[in-house]
Amino acid sequence: MISDPRVHTRRWASRHPVYTGLLVGVLFYVVELVATGEALGTLPFAIGIGAIFALAALSQRRRRKKHNLPL
């Protein structure tokens, strides 16, 4: 049986929405910090990006529960 890695990624994100937002926010912050060297200027954007991804993961969790898909 061939498994689709996108399904596993979505399942992990729906199981751990806070970790998903935190990981994406930290990754965005580190990349922008290396690119620009400005520590405080990128922090609000990293928090915003992390919050957006956390909300997307929460909506994925609701969708999976609504359609009776496994988490």
Summary of the structure (lengths in Angstrom):
residues: 71
radius of gyration: 14.7
end to end distance: 19.3
largest distance: 47.6
contacts: 182
relative contact order: 0.18
helix: 83%
strand: 0%
